Amino acid sequence: MVPEKVGNILLDYEFYPGEDLYSDGPVEDEMLEVAKNFREEEYNQVIARRKSWPLLYHFSHIRQNIVNWYPLGGKVLEIGAGCGAITGALADQAREVVCVDLSRKRSLINAWRNRDRENIRIHVGNFQDIEKTLEADYDYITLIGVFEYSEGYIGTREPYVEMLRRIAGHLAPGGKILIAIENRLGLKYWSGCTEDHVGKFFEGLEGYPSTQGVKTFSRKELEEIFQRAGAFESTFYYPYPDYKFPMTIYSDFYLPRKGELKQNVNNFDRVKLQLFDEAKVYDSIVENDLFPQFSNSYFVVLKKEED
């Protein structure tokens, strides 16, 4: 397919397979309609009127909180950009943002909502094909809600390790990889939330006995992956209540205090059990210095140790 332009955004289809290999169905048509006909400052009104989980998830400005606190700059590669939930926030800080996504429909949604920005390019197609053409000069590479799908991106025996090795080869000197991902041992899963990706109770806590193609990790498991991938130095942050709708970002230098963790509404799209009072359990966890192990999500900054 020939490249397509939406406003200032160029969509490159050199590696597009000709059809979208995944889709959320007709709701993506609604999202494209919203992106075409409404501006960013109107999204919250649309969400409130239509009461749609996909619209909330893809268009809420709160999604951008996961990156807009972090001092980005230079050139950014956004892998798995999807409908552009954070693309605009990246573009507001960076000199240039290069997006990669497999879906043409989602890339069009991204392009329409960011059509007035002049520093975004979108490559549509399989990451494994596009990756070979990418430069090695990115200051930041983001994997926001993407790293857990590495098995689908990279068909090797250790896909999560190999994913990091490959994308690290596209970093400029001193460049960083930014990862946002759920903690499979997050407290919300113990208290009665279904696993975010497959909708099953306790699936991640039990080690994904019936799931293939997607997997999240504990902090210890992530640190082991980072070391096997090539001696990365990692800095962990803790988005609360999770990375999708973060209202506070904690760190090892400023952890939550007793009484702070009261916003425990999760899984807006599915039923949730109420097995215990999360706020009280969080207080016990905080008092015992265990919050990093039970945080619902992680935001991790990786850089090569030699840098």
N, C-alpha and C positions, 0 to 999 in steps of 0.2 A: 504494500500500500504506500501511496505517496504521503509525505508529511502533511499534517493538518495544523491550521493555526486558529486559535480561539483568542480573540483580543491580541494581547502581546505574547501569549503562550504558544510555543511550538511543540507539537506532539510528534515524536519520531516513531514510525511504525516499521522500521527496518527489520526488527525481530518479532513483530507481532504474528502469531500463528494463524490469524484469520478469523478466530472466534474466541470469545471469552471462555476460559476453562473453568471459571468459578463465578458464581453470581448469587446474590441474595434474592433474586427474582424480581417481580414487578415493582417492589419498593425502590429499586434503583432507578426506575423511570421517574418515580415521584421525586427522588433526590435530585435527579438531573433537572427536572422542572423547577425545583426550588433554587438550585444554583443559577439557572438561567434568569429567573424572574425576580429574585430577591437579592438584596445586598447584605453584606455581613452584619450590619447594624440591625437588620430586620429578622435575623434568624431566630432569636429568642421568642419573638412574637409568633412566628410560624410554628415553632416547637410547642408553645403553650396552646395554640389553637388546635393543632392536629393531634396532639397527645400520642405521638408515635415514637416508640423506642428507637428505631433506626435513625430517625431525624435527630433525636436527642443525642444519640451516640456519635453521629458523624458531624453534626453542625453546632453542638454546644461550644461556646467560647471557653468553657472550663477545661475542655480537652487540651487547650494550648498551655495551660499552667504547667504541664510536664516539662516544657522547654523554655518558656519565656522568662524564667528566672535565671537561666544559665547564660553566662556571657559568651555567646556564639559570635563568630565573625568569619571572614574569609570565604572559602568555598565549601559548600555542604553537599554531601550525597545522601539523599533520603531513600532508603531501600524499603519497598512496600509502602509507597505513599498513599495508596488507596484513594479515598474521596477527598483527601486534602485536609483532614482534621487539624494537622499541625503544620502543613506546608507554608501557610501564610505567616505563622509565627516564626518559622525558620527564616523566611524571606525578609521579614522585618529587621532581622539582625545581620544576616549574611550578605556578602557581596553577590553571591550566585548560589542558587539551589538547583541541583540536578536530581530529578525524581525518577525512580524505576518502579513500575508496577505491571503486573501481568494482564490486568483487566483494562480494556479500552473504555468501557462504560464508566468505570470508576475514575479513570484518568480524565475523561471528558468532564465529569463532575468537578474534579480538582481544577481543571483548566478554566471552567466557567466561573467558579467562585473566586479565582485569582487572576482573572483576565486583565485587570488593570496593572498588575505588577509586571515589571520589566526584567526581573532577574531570576525567572524560573524556566527550566526546560524539563520536558517529560519524555522519558523513553518507555515505550509500551512493549512488553514482551517478557520472556523468561529471563530471570536474572542470570542464569548460567550462560546464556548466549550473550547478553548485553555486557556482562562483567568483563569479557575479553577485550572489549573496545574502550573501556573506561581508563581515564588517565590515572596517574599515581600522584596527584597533587591536591587531594582533598584535606582540608583542615579538620573537618568533622564528618563522620559517617554515622547516620542514625539507624537504629533498629528498634523502633517504637512499636511494641506489639507484634514483632516480626521474628525475633530470634527463636521463639518456640516452634516456628514452622520450618526451621532449617532442614529438617529431614526431607521436606518437599522441594526445597530449593537445591539442595546438594545431595546427590545420590551416592554417598560413600558410607563406609562402615562407621565412621565417627562424624556425622554431618555437622554437629554443633561445633566441634573442634575445627573441622575443615572450613566451615563458614567464616569463622574468625580469622583463620590463616589467610584465606583468599581476600577478604575485604581489607585486612591490615596491609596487604600489598598495594593498596590504592591510597594509603595515607601519605600526606606530605610529611617531611621531618617535623616531629613534635605533634603530629596530628592525633586525634582522639576518636574513639568509638563510643557512642552513647547508646545504651541499651535500657529499655523499659520493659519489664516483664513481671508477671504475677509470681508470687512465692507459692509453691505448691503446698507449703505448710502454713500458709497465712491463716490468721485466726478466723476469718470469715468462713473458711471451709469447715473448721471444727464446729462453728456455731450454727451451721445449717444452710449455707449458700451452696449451690451446685457449682461444679467446676466450670470455669468461665467458657471454655472452648467446646466442651462436649455435653454440658448440661446434666451431668450425673453427680449425685451426691457422693462425696468422699472418694471420687475417682483418683484425684491427685494424691490425696493422703495415703491411699493404698498402693501407690506406685504405678498407676495407669495400667491395671491388669487387662482392660478390654479396649485400650485406645492405641491407635497407630497414627503416625503422621504429625502429631503435635504433642508437645511435652513442656511443662514448666519445671522449675528446679528450686531447691532450697538454696540458701546462701552458700553453704558448704559445697554443694554440688556445683554451683556456678564457679566458685573459686577454683575447684579442681579442673573444670573445663578450661578456664582462662590459663592456668598453668600448663596444661597439655597443649594448648594452642600456641604457646611460644613465650612464656614468661612475661605476661602482661602485669603491669601495676594497676590495681583496681581500687576505686573509691566508691563506696556504697552510700546511696541516699535512700530515704524511706518516704515515698509519697503516701499521704494519708487523706482519705480512707483507702485509695488505691491510685494507680497511675492513670487510670482512665478519667477520673474526675477528682484530681488532687486539689485539696484546699490548703494543705500544709506540706512542706517538704522538710523532713527531719534529716539529720546526719549524725555520724558518730561523734561530732563535736557539739551537737545540740539534739539530744534525745528527748522524747516526750516526758512530761512529768505527770505524776498522779493527778487524775481528774481532768486531763486535757482531751482524752480520746473518747468523745461522745457522739461523733458523727459517723455512726456505723450502719448507714443505709447502703446496701450493696445489691447487686443483681436486680436492677430495675426491670429487666426483661423476663425474669423467671420467678417462680414461686420460691420463697425462702422459709425454711423452718426457723423457729426461735428456740433453740435448745438451751440457751443461757443468756444472761445479761452481759453483753460484750463489754460494756463500759467497766463493769466491776472486774471482769476477768482481765481486761487490759491493765487495770490498776495493779492487780497481782503480778502480772507479767512485768510491768514497769518497775515495781518495787524489787523484783528479782533480777533486774538487768537482762531480761530476755527479749525485749522488744525487737532487736534486729533479727532474731530467729523467727518471730511470729508476725512481722510486718506483712500486710497483704500483698504488697508489691515492692519491687526494687527499681531504682534508677541507678545505673552503674556507669561510671566513666572509666574507660580503659585507655591506657597508653603503654607503648613499649617501654620496658624498663631501661633500655639504653638511652631513651629520650629524656 
